[in-house]
Amino acid sequence: MNTKGLERILRDQREELFATDYSAMVTRHEETEINLDSRLAQIVIGVRRCGKSTLCQKVLVQSKTNFAYINFDDESLASLNGESLQEIMETLYRIYGSFTHLFMDEIQNVPKWHLFVNRLLRQGLHLILTGSNANLLSGELATHLTGRYNEIRLYPFSFSDYCKAKGIDTSGMTTKSAGLLMNALDTYLQQGGFPETTNMQRQDKYISSLLTAIISKDICQRYKVRYKKTLQQLANGILDRFCQEISYNSIQADYHLKTIHTAKNYVSYLENAYFLRLVPRYSFKSIERQTMRKAYAIDNAFVTNHDDAMLTESLGWRLENIVAIELLRRMEYDTQQLYYLRQHKSYEVDFAVVDRNKVTQLIQVTYDFSNPKTKLYNREIGGLVKGSVATGCTNLTLIMMTGEPGETEINGVTIHRILACEWLLNK
C-alpha cells in the first residue's frame, strides 16, 4: 500500500472516531479497569462486536488524553505486515501530531505484532489494544510481553448494562417499573446483549453475519481450517445443546472427523474466538477437569439466531446460560475459577465458584420455583445440600426466575433463594 492510500484510511478512521457522541454511550464497569497512566499495555479482549472499541474510545476521549488510533480490522489494511508498522507510526504522527497514547484495534491481525508492541513499550508510549482471540493474545502475551500488560475481559452487555441502554428503571419501586423490568429480562433471555442490537426490531441477520465473521475470520483464517462447513455445523450443534456436557467422542463421530484430536481442536478454536465458554466439572482428577465440560454460549443471541436453530423456549437453560456468563464476568482474580458439580445419579450443582482450590460458593439455577414439586425441590435444594457436604462450602444460593425469595434452612445449612432479576442487577 502506498503512503497516500494509508493516510487516507487512517484519516477516515479518525473522522469516524471523533464523529461519535460518547456521552450517550452506556457506562460499563470495565471502563474502570483501563489504567491510562500505567506503563503496562492495556489489552481488552472479547468476542467480536461486544463493545471493545467503543469502550476504549470512550475512555480515551472522555479523559481528554492525547492519543492516536488505528483499526487493523479494516479490510483496506489486510495487506499490511510487520514491516509496515514503522510507516504506520510515521503516518499517525503526521495526522495526530505528537501523542502519548496509541490505541490499536484488533491487533492480532498484524503478523509479529508483539515485537512492535514491545518496541513501543520500551519507548515509553502508553498502549491500549483490543483483540478477539483468547489463545493468540494470552499465549503470545505471556510469551513475549512477560507480564507487561493488563488484560481486561469484556463480554456483551450484562443485564445491568442492557437496562441502562434501554432506559429501564431498575429500582422496581412501582408496579409499572417492576413489570417493565421483568419484560426487559424476558427479552434479554431471548435476544442477549450485543450492544448494537439493543434497539433493533430484528437482530437475526446481524447475529447471523456476526457468527459467519467469527467462523471465517477469527477461526478458519487464523487456524487454516480446511473444512469450514463442518466447523459451522459443529458450532450450530453445540449451540443446540448449550448448557450441556460435550463429548469429544460424539463430536468426532457425528461430524465424521478423522481423530478425536481434531474434535478437541475445533472446540478449542470456538472457545478461543469467544464463541463459547467451557466450564469444567469439579474434580480432583485432572483428566476429568480437562475432558468433562459444559458448553455455554457467550451470549443468548447466538442460541436464538444461529443457523438451523431449534425453535424451543428452553427458558431454564437460557437463564442458566446468562448466569454462567455473569459469573465469569464477575470474577475479579486470576485465582478464581468456575466449575459444575456432578455425582452420577446422585446430585448435580450448576455452578461452583472456586478460589485457590477452595469452593467459595455453590449456585443452582431454576426457572420456576413458585410451587416446587418434590422432584424439583429435591433436585435443586437437595443438590445444594449434597454439594455442601461434598465440598465443605456453606455459601449456597438458588437463583430463580419466579418464586418466593428468602432462606431455606435444611440439615444445618442455609440456602439463599434470590430472584434472577435481583441477582443479575447485583442487589
C-alpha positions as CSV (number, residue, x, y, z in Angstrom):
1,M,0.0,0.0,0.0
2,N,1.3,3.5,-0.9
3,T,1.7,6.2,1.7
4,K,-1.1,8.3,0.3
5,G,-3.6,5.4,0.5
6,L,-2.6,4.6,4.1
7,E,-3.0,8.2,5.1
8,R,-6.5,8.3,3.6
9,I,-7.6,5.2,5.5
10,L,-6.2,6.4,8.8
11,R,-7.8,9.9,8.4
12,D,-11.2,8.2,7.6
13,Q,-10.8,6.2,10.8
14,R,-10.0,9.3,12.8
15,E,-13.0,11.1,11.4
16,E,-15.4,8.3,12.3
17,L,-13.9,8.1,15.8
18,F,-14.4,11.7,16.7
19,A,-17.9,11.9,15.0
20,T,-19.3,9.7,17.7
21,D,-21.1,11.1,20.8
22,Y,-19.6,9.1,23.6
23,S,-21.6,10.9,26.3
24,A,-24.6,9.0,25.1
25,M,-22.9,5.6,25.5
26,V,-23.6,3.2,28.3
27,T,-21.0,3.5,31.1
28,R,-19.7,0.0,31.8
29,H,-17.9,-1.3,34.8
30,E,-14.9,-2.5,32.8
31,E,-14.0,1.2,32.0
32,T,-12.6,1.5,35.5
33,E,-10.1,-1.4,34.7
34,I,-8.3,0.6,32.0
35,N,-5.4,2.4,33.5
36,L,-4.2,5.1,31.2
37,D,-1.3,6.1,33.4
38,S,0.1,2.6,33.5
39,R,3.3,1.7,31.7
40,L,1.7,-1.7,31.1
41,A,-0.2,-2.3,27.8
42,Q,-3.9,-2.2,28.5
43,I,-5.5,-5.1,26.5
44,V,-9.2,-5.5,26.1
45,I,-10.2,-8.9,24.8
46,G,-13.6,-10.5,23.9
47,V,-15.9,-11.7,21.2
48,R,-16.4,-9.6,18.1
49,R,-18.9,-6.7,18.5
50,C,-19.1,-6.9,22.3
51,G,-18.1,-3.2,22.5
52,K,-14.3,-3.4,22.9
53,S,-13.6,-0.5,20.6
54,T,-16.3,1.7,21.9
55,L,-15.2,1.1,25.5
56,C,-11.6,2.1,24.8
57,Q,-12.6,5.1,22.6
58,K,-15.0,6.3,25.3
59,V,-12.3,6.1,28.0
60,L,-9.7,7.9,25.9
61,V,-12.0,10.6,24.5
62,Q,-13.6,11.4,27.9
63,S,-10.2,11.5,29.6
64,K,-9.1,14.1,27.1
65,T,-5.9,12.1,26.6
66,N,-3.7,13.0,23.6
67,F,-4.0,9.7,21.6
68,A,-3.8,8.2,18.1
69,Y,-5.9,5.4,16.7
70,I,-5.7,2.6,14.1
71,N,-8.2,-0.2,13.5
72,F,-6.5,-3.3,12.0
73,D,-9.8,-5.0,11.3
74,D,-10.3,-2.7,8.4
75,E,-10.2,-4.8,5.2
76,S,-8.3,-2.0,3.5
77,L,-5.3,-2.8,5.8
78,A,-5.4,-6.6,5.2
79,S,-2.2,-6.5,3.2
80,L,-0.2,-4.9,5.9
81,N,2.7,-6.9,7.5
82,G,5.1,-6.4,10.4
83,E,7.4,-4.3,8.2
84,S,4.6,-1.8,7.5
85,L,4.2,-0.8,11.2
86,Q,7.0,1.8,11.1
87,E,5.3,3.5,8.1
88,I,2.0,3.4,10.1
89,M,3.7,5.2,13.0
90,E,5.0,7.9,10.8
91,T,1.6,8.5,9.2
92,L,-0.1,8.6,12.6
93,Y,2.3,11.3,13.8
94,R,1.5,13.3,10.6
95,I,-2.2,13.0,11.2
96,Y,-2.4,13.4,15.0
97,G,0.8,15.3,15.8
98,S,2.5,14.3,19.0
99,F,0.6,11.8,21.1
100,T,1.2,10.0,24.4
101,H,-1.2,7.1,23.9
102,L,-1.8,4.7,21.0
103,F,-5.0,2.7,20.6
104,M,-4.6,-0.3,18.2
105,D,-7.8,-2.1,17.5
106,E,-7.8,-5.9,16.7
107,I,-4.0,-6.0,16.9
108,Q,-3.9,-9.8,16.3
109,N,-4.5,-9.2,12.6
110,V,-0.9,-8.0,12.2
111,P,1.9,-10.6,11.9
112,K,4.6,-10.3,14.6
113,W,2.6,-7.6,16.3
114,H,4.1,-8.5,19.7
115,L,7.6,-7.3,18.5
116,F,6.1,-4.0,17.5
117,V,4.3,-3.6,20.8
118,N,7.4,-4.5,22.8
119,R,9.4,-1.8,21.0
120,L,6.7,0.9,21.6
121,L,6.5,0.0,25.3
122,R,10.3,0.3,25.6
123,Q,9.9,3.8,24.0
124,G,7.5,4.8,26.8
125,L,4.3,5.0,24.7
126,H,1.1,4.1,26.6
127,L,-0.7,1.4,24.6
128,I,-4.3,0.4,24.5
129,L,-5.0,-2.8,22.5
130,T,-8.0,-4.9,21.6
131,G,-8.3,-8.5,20.3
132,S,-10.9,-11.2,19.6
133,N,-8.8,-14.3,20.1
134,A,-8.0,-15.5,23.6
135,N,-5.3,-18.0,22.7
136,L,-3.5,-15.7,20.3
137,L,-3.4,-12.8,22.8
138,S,-2.9,-14.7,26.1
139,G,-0.4,-17.1,24.5
140,E,1.8,-14.6,22.8
141,L,1.4,-12.0,25.6
142,A,2.6,-14.5,28.2
143,T,5.5,-15.5,26.0
144,H,6.7,-12.1,24.6
145,L,5.4,-9.4,27.0
146,T,6.3,-11.2,30.2
147,G,3.8,-9.5,32.5
148,R,3.9,-6.1,30.9
149,Y,0.2,-6.0,30.2
150,N,-3.1,-5.6,32.0
151,E,-5.7,-7.9,30.5
152,I,-9.4,-6.8,30.6
153,R,-12.0,-9.3,29.6
154,L,-15.2,-7.9,28.0
155,Y,-18.4,-9.7,27.3
156,P,-21.6,-8.5,25.6
157,F,-23.9,-6.3,27.8
158,S,-24.7,-7.6,31.2
159,F,-28.4,-7.3,32.2
160,S,-27.5,-4.2,34.1
161,D,-25.8,-2.7,31.0
162,Y,-28.8,-3.8,28.9
163,C,-31.2,-1.9,31.2
164,K,-29.1,1.2,31.0
165,A,-29.0,1.0,27.2
166,K,-32.8,0.6,27.1
167,G,-33.5,3.3,29.7
168,I,-35.2,0.7,32.1
169,D,-35.8,1.8,35.7
170,T,-34.1,-0.9,37.8
171,S,-35.5,0.2,41.1
172,G,-38.7,-1.7,40.7
173,M,-40.4,0.6,43.2
174,T,-43.7,0.8,41.3
175,T,-45.9,-1.8,39.7
176,K,-45.1,-0.4,36.3
177,S,-41.4,-0.3,36.7
178,A,-41.3,-3.8,38.2
179,G,-43.3,-5.1,35.2
180,L,-41.2,-3.3,32.7
181,L,-38.1,-4.7,34.4
182,M,-39.3,-8.3,34.1
183,N,-40.3,-7.6,30.5
184,A,-36.7,-6.5,29.8
185,L,-35.4,-9.7,31.4
186,D,-37.7,-11.8,29.3
187,T,-36.4,-10.0,26.2
188,Y,-32.8,-10.3,27.4
189,L,-33.2,-14.1,27.8
190,Q,-34.1,-14.3,24.1
191,Q,-32.1,-11.6,22.4
192,G,-29.0,-11.4,24.5
193,G,-26.8,-8.3,25.0
194,F,-24.8,-7.4,21.9
195,P,-24.7,-3.6,22.2
196,E,-25.7,-2.8,18.6
197,T,-28.8,-5.0,18.8
198,T,-30.4,-3.5,21.9
199,N,-32.6,-1.2,19.8
200,M,-33.0,-3.4,16.7
201,Q,-36.5,-4.6,15.8
202,R,-35.0,-7.8,14.4
203,Q,-31.5,-8.9,15.0
204,D,-31.4,-12.3,13.2
205,K,-29.4,-11.0,10.1
206,Y,-26.9,-9.1,12.3
207,I,-26.2,-12.1,14.5
208,S,-26.0,-14.5,11.6
209,S,-23.4,-12.3,9.9
210,L,-21.5,-12.0,13.1
211,L,-21.4,-15.7,13.5
212,T,-20.1,-16.0,9.9
213,A,-17.4,-13.5,10.6
214,I,-16.3,-15.3,13.7
215,I,-16.1,-18.7,11.9
216,S,-14.4,-17.2,8.8
217,K,-12.1,-14.5,10.1
218,D,-11.3,-15.5,13.7
219,I,-11.1,-19.2,13.2
220,C,-10.7,-20.5,9.6
221,Q,-8.3,-17.9,8.5
222,R,-6.3,-17.9,11.7
223,Y,-6.0,-21.7,12.1
224,K,-6.1,-22.6,8.4
225,V,-9.2,-24.8,8.9
226,R,-10.0,-26.6,5.6
227,Y,-13.5,-27.8,6.4
228,K,-15.4,-24.6,7.1
229,K,-18.8,-26.2,6.6
230,T,-18.0,-28.9,9.1
231,L,-16.9,-26.4,11.7
232,Q,-20.0,-24.3,11.1
233,Q,-22.2,-27.4,11.6
234,L,-20.3,-28.3,14.8
235,A,-20.8,-24.8,16.1
236,N,-24.5,-24.9,15.5
237,G,-24.7,-28.4,17.1
238,I,-23.1,-27.1,20.3
239,L,-25.5,-24.1,20.4
240,D,-28.4,-26.6,20.1
241,R,-27.0,-28.4,23.2
242,F,-25.9,-25.4,25.2
243,C,-25.6,-25.8,29.0
244,Q,-24.9,-29.5,28.5
245,E,-21.8,-31.6,28.7
246,I,-19.9,-32.0,25.4
247,S,-18.5,-35.3,24.3
248,Y,-15.4,-35.2,22.1
249,N,-16.1,-38.8,21.0
250,S,-19.6,-37.9,20.0
251,I,-18.4,-34.9,18.1
252,Q,-15.8,-36.9,16.2
253,A,-18.5,-39.5,15.2
254,D,-21.3,-37.0,14.5
255,Y,-19.2,-34.8,12.2
256,H,-17.0,-37.6,10.7
257,L,-13.8,-36.1,11.9
258,K,-10.6,-38.1,11.4
259,T,-9.5,-38.1,15.0
260,I,-10.7,-37.0,18.5
261,H,-7.7,-34.6,18.5
262,T,-9.4,-32.7,15.6
263,A,-12.6,-32.6,17.6
264,K,-10.8,-31.1,20.5
265,N,-9.1,-28.6,18.3
266,Y,-12.3,-27.4,16.7
267,V,-13.9,-26.9,20.1
268,S,-10.9,-25.0,21.3
269,Y,-11.0,-22.8,18.3
270,L,-14.6,-21.9,19.1
271,E,-13.6,-21.1,22.7
272,N,-10.6,-19.0,21.7
273,A,-12.8,-16.9,19.5
274,Y,-15.2,-16.3,22.4
275,F,-17.9,-18.1,20.6
276,L,-18.5,-20.1,23.7
277,R,-17.1,-20.7,27.2
278,L,-16.3,-24.2,28.6
279,V,-17.0,-24.9,32.3
280,P,-15.2,-28.0,33.6
281,R,-16.5,-30.5,36.1
282,Y,-15.2,-30.0,39.6
283,S,-12.9,-33.0,40.3
284,F,-9.6,-33.8,42.0
285,K,-8.8,-35.8,38.9
286,S,-7.1,-33.6,36.3
287,I,-8.3,-35.8,33.4
288,E,-11.9,-35.2,34.4
289,R,-11.4,-31.4,34.6
290,Q,-9.9,-31.5,31.1
291,T,-12.4,-33.8,29.4
292,M,-15.7,-33.3,31.2
293,R,-17.0,-29.8,30.3
294,K,-20.3,-28.0,29.7
295,A,-20.6,-25.5,26.8
296,Y,-22.2,-22.1,27.3
297,A,-22.8,-19.6,24.5
298,I,-21.1,-16.3,25.0
299,D,-24.5,-14.7,24.6
300,N,-28.1,-15.9,24.3
301,A,-28.3,-14.1,20.9
302,F,-26.2,-17.0,19.4
303,V,-28.7,-19.5,20.8
304,T,-31.6,-17.8,19.2
305,N,-30.2,-16.8,15.9
306,H,-27.7,-19.5,14.8
307,D,-28.3,-21.5,11.6
308,D,-31.0,-24.2,11.9
309,A,-31.7,-23.1,15.5
310,M,-34.2,-25.4,17.3
311,L,-37.4,-23.4,17.9
312,T,-37.6,-24.2,21.6
313,E,-38.1,-21.9,24.5
314,S,-35.6,-23.7,26.8
315,L,-36.1,-20.9,29.4
316,G,-34.4,-22.7,32.2
317,W,-31.3,-23.3,30.1
318,R,-31.4,-19.7,28.8
319,L,-31.4,-18.4,32.4
320,E,-28.6,-20.8,33.3
321,N,-26.5,-19.6,30.3
322,I,-26.9,-16.0,31.4
323,V,-25.9,-16.8,35.0
324,A,-22.8,-18.7,33.7
325,I,-21.6,-15.7,31.7
326,E,-22.4,-13.3,34.5
327,L,-20.4,-15.4,37.0
328,L,-17.4,-15.3,34.5
329,R,-17.9,-11.6,34.1
330,R,-17.8,-11.0,37.9
331,M,-14.6,-13.0,38.5
332,E,-12.1,-10.4,39.7
333,Y,-9.0,-12.5,40.3
334,D,-6.9,-15.0,38.3
335,T,-7.2,-17.4,41.2
336,Q,-10.9,-17.7,40.7
337,Q,-12.4,-20.5,38.5
338,L,-15.9,-21.7,37.6
339,Y,-16.9,-25.4,37.7
340,Y,-20.0,-27.5,37.9
341,L,-20.6,-30.5,40.3
342,R,-22.0,-33.8,39.2
343,Q,-22.1,-37.1,41.1
344,H,-23.6,-39.6,38.7
345,K,-27.3,-40.4,39.5
346,S,-26.8,-38.7,42.9
347,Y,-26.8,-35.0,42.6
348,E,-25.8,-32.0,40.4
349,V,-24.9,-28.4,41.2
350,D,-25.0,-26.0,38.3
351,F,-22.0,-23.8,39.4
352,A,-19.2,-24.0,41.9
353,V,-17.1,-20.8,42.3
354,V,-13.6,-21.8,43.4
355,D,-10.8,-19.6,44.6
356,R,-7.3,-21.1,45.3
357,N,-8.8,-24.6,45.2
358,K,-11.4,-23.8,47.8
359,V,-15.1,-23.8,46.9
360,T,-16.4,-20.4,48.0
361,Q,-20.0,-20.6,46.6
362,L,-22.5,-23.2,45.2
363,I,-25.2,-22.0,42.9
364,Q,-28.3,-23.7,41.5
365,V,-30.4,-22.1,38.7
366,T,-34.1,-22.9,38.1
367,Y,-36.7,-21.0,36.1
368,D,-39.9,-21.6,38.1
369,F,-39.7,-22.3,41.8
370,S,-43.0,-20.8,42.8
371,N,-44.7,-24.1,43.7
372,P,-41.8,-26.7,43.5
373,K,-42.9,-30.3,43.3
374,T,-41.0,-32.9,45.2
375,K,-38.8,-33.9,42.3
376,L,-37.8,-30.3,41.5
377,Y,-37.3,-29.4,45.2
378,N,-35.0,-32.5,45.7
379,R,-33.0,-31.7,42.6
380,E,-32.4,-28.1,43.4
381,I,-32.3,-27.9,47.2
382,G,-31.1,-31.5,47.6
383,G,-28.3,-30.9,45.1
384,L,-27.1,-27.9,47.1
385,V,-27.1,-29.7,50.4
386,K,-25.2,-32.7,49.0
387,G,-22.8,-30.4,47.2
388,S,-22.2,-28.6,50.5
389,V,-21.4,-31.9,52.3
390,A,-19.0,-32.9,49.5
391,T,-17.1,-29.6,49.3
392,G,-17.5,-28.1,52.7
393,C,-19.0,-25.0,51.2
394,T,-21.8,-23.4,53.2
395,N,-22.4,-20.4,50.9
396,L,-25.4,-21.7,49.0
397,T,-27.6,-19.8,46.5
398,L,-30.7,-20.7,44.5
399,I,-31.3,-18.3,41.6
400,M,-34.9,-18.4,40.2
401,M,-36.9,-16.5,37.6
402,T,-40.1,-16.9,39.7
403,G,-40.6,-17.9,43.3
404,E,-40.5,-16.6,46.8
405,P,-37.2,-15.1,47.8
406,G,-35.9,-15.8,51.3
407,E,-34.0,-18.5,53.1
408,T,-34.3,-22.3,53.4
409,E,-32.8,-24.0,56.5
410,I,-32.1,-27.6,55.9
411,N,-29.7,-30.1,57.5
412,G,-27.9,-27.3,59.3
413,V,-27.2,-25.2,56.3
414,T,-28.9,-22.1,54.9
415,I,-29.8,-21.7,51.2
416,H,-30.4,-18.2,50.0
417,R,-33.3,-18.0,47.5
418,I,-33.0,-15.0,45.2
419,L,-34.8,-13.8,42.1
420,A,-32.8,-13.8,39.0
421,C,-33.6,-10.1,38.3
422,E,-32.2,-9.1,41.7
423,W,-29.1,-11.3,41.3
424,L,-28.3,-10.1,37.8
425,L,-28.5,-6.5,39.0
426,N,-26.2,-7.4,41.9
427,K,-28.7,-6.2,44.5
